[in-house]
Amino acid sequence: MSVYEFQLEGDYVELNILLKLTGIAGSGGEGKHLVAEGLVKVDGVQELRKTFKVRAGQVVTIDDEEIRVVD
């Protein structure tokens, strides 16, 4: 499993943009596609909202990759 730590700049980052910024998705559009297909979980729960606001302390997983959002 690959684990990334994402430094948050502000109150939140949109889920599809987070996937882009960490390199899991090649673009925001690809990030939206991954979310729409039900491949992304936030804190262990499937998330289908592409622009879900991910905040510090939350963990995003997709396949064997994990993103820990910190402030």
Backbone hydrogen bonds, N-H to C=O, Kabsch-Sander energy under -0.5 kcal/mol:
donor,donor_aa,acceptor,acceptor_aa,energy
2,S,64,D,-2.0
4,Y,66,E,-3.2
6,F,4,Y,-0.5
6,F,68,R,-2.8
7,Q,5,E,-0.6
8,L,6,F,-0.7
8,L,70,V,-3.4
10,G,8,L,-0.6
13,V,54,V,-1.9
15,L,52,F,-2.0
16,N,50,K,-2.0
18,L,14,E,-2.5
19,L,15,L,-2.0
20,K,16,N,-1.3
21,L,17,I,-3.1
22,T,18,L,-1.8
23,G,20,K,-1.4
24,I,19,L,-1.2
25,A,19,L,-2.2
31,G,27,S,-2.1
32,K,28,G,-2.2
33,H,29,G,-1.9
34,L,30,E,-2.3
35,V,31,G,-2.1
36,A,32,K,-2.8
37,E,33,H,-1.8
38,G,35,V,-1.9
39,L,34,L,-1.9
41,K,61,T,-2.7
42,V,45,V,-2.7
43,D,59,V,-3.5
45,V,42,V,-1.6
47,E,40,V,-2.5
50,K,48,L,-0.7
52,F,49,R,-1.5
54,V,13,V,-2.7
54,V,52,F,-0.9
57,G,69,V,-3.3
58,Q,55,R,-1.8
60,V,67,I,-2.7
61,T,41,K,-2.6
62,I,65,E,-2.3
63,D,39,L,-0.6
65,E,62,I,-2.2
66,E,2,S,-2.8
67,I,60,V,-3.3
68,R,4,Y,-3.1
68,R,66,E,-0.5
69,V,58,Q,-2.4
69,V,67,I,-0.6
70,V,6,F,-2.8
70,V,68,R,-0.5
